[in-house]
Amino acid sequence: MARRVPLESTAQADRDRFRTSRPGAAGRADRAQGSSQGHRRGVRRARIARTARRAEAGLARVIVLDASVIIAALNPREARHADAVEVLADPRHAPFLMHTINLAEVLVGAARAGRAAELAADLAGLGIVAAEPGEGEALALATLRVQTRLKMPDCCALEVAARHRAPLATLDGSLRDAARSRGLTTLP
């Protein structure tokens, strides 16, 4: 059963704090809202490619996010809220990548409230981008599912982290253990 993501005023304050704590993040969100969808797609693809190149060159530390981190950051009542906020607010932990499935998990609660587009813009303002599908991704996901017995969304986050050789931020113990067993760094 999917967890509800309440969008309360305190969660909005946390998102505002994230947005202003990261240099240039607020401006990116404002520019994205005023541009055409096709242009935004091109900008997004360019940003992902640039991020991947910078990470491979050692110039940027890409962090892969599991949905649990965003969900906990948006809900102050979550037990690991402070840990999630710390990961997102720390400018050393940028840029962020998420598998499209994990991003959709985060947007479910906001979609129920009719605010999915707003939350998606907020996430983009934080520097969170959806990872492009990798070559052979379906096979990699199926293999991870069999080997780890994790649910498919967890396999999606793990596959992106493994493909990009990037640290994985998750609050899920089983996913954390699977990532560590594959030699990946985990946060928090």
C-alpha positions as CSV (number, residue, x, y, z in Angstrom):
1,M,0.0,0.0,0.0
2,A,1.4,3.4,-1.0
3,R,2.1,5.8,1.8
4,R,0.4,9.2,1.7
5,V,2.5,12.2,1.3
6,P,0.8,15.0,3.2
7,L,1.7,18.4,1.8
8,E,1.4,20.4,4.9
9,S,2.7,23.9,5.6
10,T,5.7,22.5,7.5
11,A,6.6,20.4,4.5
12,Q,6.2,23.5,2.2
13,A,8.7,25.3,4.6
14,D,11.1,22.4,4.2
15,R,10.9,22.6,0.4
16,D,11.4,26.3,0.5
17,R,14.4,25.9,2.7
18,F,15.9,23.3,0.3
19,R,15.2,25.5,-2.6
20,T,17.0,28.5,-1.1
21,S,19.8,26.5,0.5
22,R,21.1,25.4,-2.9
23,P,22.7,28.0,-5.1
24,G,20.7,28.8,-8.2
25,A,18.0,26.3,-7.4
26,A,15.1,28.8,-7.1
27,G,16.0,30.4,-10.4
28,R,16.0,27.1,-12.2
29,A,12.5,26.3,-11.1
30,D,11.2,29.7,-12.1
31,R,12.8,29.5,-15.5
32,A,11.4,26.0,-16.0
33,Q,7.8,27.1,-15.3
34,G,8.0,29.9,-17.9
35,S,9.4,27.7,-20.7
36,S,7.8,25.4,-23.2
37,Q,7.6,21.7,-22.4
38,G,9.8,20.7,-25.4
39,H,12.4,23.2,-24.3
40,R,12.3,21.9,-20.8
41,R,12.8,18.3,-22.0
42,G,15.9,19.4,-24.0
43,V,17.2,21.3,-21.0
44,R,16.6,18.3,-18.8
45,R,18.4,15.9,-21.2
46,A,21.3,18.3,-21.4
47,R,21.5,18.6,-17.6
48,I,21.4,14.8,-17.2
49,A,24.2,14.4,-19.8
50,R,26.3,17.1,-18.3
51,T,25.8,15.7,-14.8
52,A,26.8,12.2,-16.0
53,R,29.9,13.6,-17.8
54,R,30.9,15.7,-14.7
55,A,30.4,12.7,-12.4
56,E,32.6,10.4,-14.7
57,A,35.3,13.1,-14.7
58,G,35.2,13.3,-10.9
59,L,33.9,16.9,-11.0
60,A,30.4,16.2,-9.5
61,R,29.2,13.7,-6.9
62,V,25.9,12.4,-8.2
63,I,23.6,11.0,-5.6
64,V,20.8,8.6,-6.5
65,L,17.7,9.0,-4.4
66,D,15.2,6.4,-3.3
67,A,11.6,7.6,-2.9
68,S,11.8,7.0,0.9
69,V,14.2,10.0,1.2
70,I,11.9,12.5,-0.5
71,I,8.8,11.1,1.2
72,A,10.4,11.4,4.7
73,A,11.7,14.9,3.9
74,L,8.1,16.1,2.9
75,N,6.5,14.6,6.1
76,P,7.8,16.0,9.4
77,R,6.1,13.1,11.2
78,E,8.3,10.5,9.5
79,A,10.8,9.0,11.9
80,R,13.8,9.8,9.7
81,H,12.6,13.2,8.6
82,A,15.7,15.0,9.9
83,D,18.0,12.5,8.1
84,A,16.2,13.0,4.8
85,V,16.2,16.8,5.1
86,E,20.0,16.7,5.9
87,V,20.7,14.7,2.7
88,L,18.7,17.1,0.5
89,A,19.8,20.3,2.1
90,D,23.6,19.5,2.0
91,P,25.0,21.2,-1.1
92,R,27.7,18.5,-1.3
93,H,25.0,16.0,-2.1
94,A,24.1,17.4,-5.4
95,P,23.0,16.8,-8.2
96,F,20.4,14.1,-7.5
97,L,19.2,11.3,-9.9
98,M,16.0,9.3,-9.5
99,H,14.6,6.5,-11.5
100,T,11.3,7.5,-13.1
101,I,9.5,4.9,-11.1
102,N,10.8,6.2,-7.9
103,L,9.9,9.8,-8.9
104,A,6.4,8.6,-9.7
105,E,6.2,7.0,-6.2
106,V,6.9,10.4,-4.7
107,L,4.3,12.2,-6.8
108,V,1.4,9.8,-6.0
109,G,0.4,11.6,-2.8
110,A,0.7,15.0,-4.5
111,A,-1.4,13.7,-7.4
112,R,-4.2,12.7,-5.1
113,A,-4.2,16.3,-3.8
114,G,-4.1,17.8,-7.3
115,R,-0.6,19.2,-6.7
116,A,1.7,16.8,-8.6
117,A,2.9,19.4,-11.1
118,E,3.8,21.8,-8.2
119,L,5.8,19.1,-6.4
120,A,7.5,18.0,-9.6
121,A,8.6,21.6,-10.1
122,D,9.8,21.8,-6.5
123,L,11.8,18.6,-7.0
124,A,13.4,19.9,-10.2
125,G,14.3,23.1,-8.3
126,L,16.2,21.0,-5.9
127,G,18.3,19.6,-8.7
128,I,16.5,16.2,-8.8
129,V,16.3,14.8,-12.3
130,A,15.0,11.5,-13.7
131,A,17.8,9.2,-14.9
132,E,17.6,8.4,-18.6
133,P,16.9,4.7,-19.2
134,G,20.1,2.6,-19.6
135,E,20.9,0.1,-22.3
136,G,19.9,-3.3,-21.1
137,E,18.0,-1.8,-18.1
138,A,15.1,-4.3,-18.3
139,L,17.5,-7.2,-18.1
140,A,19.4,-5.6,-15.2
141,L,16.2,-4.9,-13.3
142,A,14.9,-8.5,-13.8
143,T,18.3,-9.8,-12.6
144,L,18.3,-7.6,-9.5
145,R,14.8,-8.6,-8.7
146,V,15.7,-12.3,-8.7
147,Q,19.0,-11.8,-6.9
148,T,17.8,-9.5,-4.2
149,R,14.1,-10.3,-3.8
150,L,13.6,-6.5,-3.5
151,K,10.4,-5.0,-4.8
152,M,10.7,-3.6,-8.3
153,P,10.8,0.1,-7.3
154,D,13.8,-0.6,-5.0
155,C,15.5,-2.5,-7.8
156,C,15.0,0.6,-9.9
157,A,16.9,2.8,-7.5
158,L,19.6,0.2,-7.0
159,E,20.0,-0.2,-10.8
160,V,20.5,3.6,-11.3
161,A,23.0,3.8,-8.5
162,A,24.9,0.8,-9.9
163,R,24.9,2.0,-13.5
164,H,26.2,5.5,-12.5
165,R,28.5,4.1,-9.8
166,A,26.9,6.6,-7.5
167,P,26.0,6.6,-3.8
168,L,22.4,5.7,-3.0
169,A,20.4,7.7,-0.5
170,T,17.7,5.5,1.1
171,L,15.9,5.0,4.3
172,D,15.0,1.4,3.5
173,G,17.1,-1.1,5.3
174,S,16.8,-3.9,2.8
175,L,17.7,-1.7,-0.1
176,R,20.6,-0.3,1.9
177,D,21.9,-3.8,2.6
178,A,21.6,-4.8,-1.1
179,A,23.5,-1.7,-2.2
180,R,26.3,-2.2,0.3
181,S,26.6,-5.9,-0.8
182,R,27.2,-4.6,-4.3
183,G,30.0,-2.2,-3.1
184,L,27.9,0.9,-3.3
185,T,28.0,3.7,-0.8
186,T,24.8,4.5,1.0
187,L,23.4,7.7,2.7
188,P,22.4,8.8,5.3
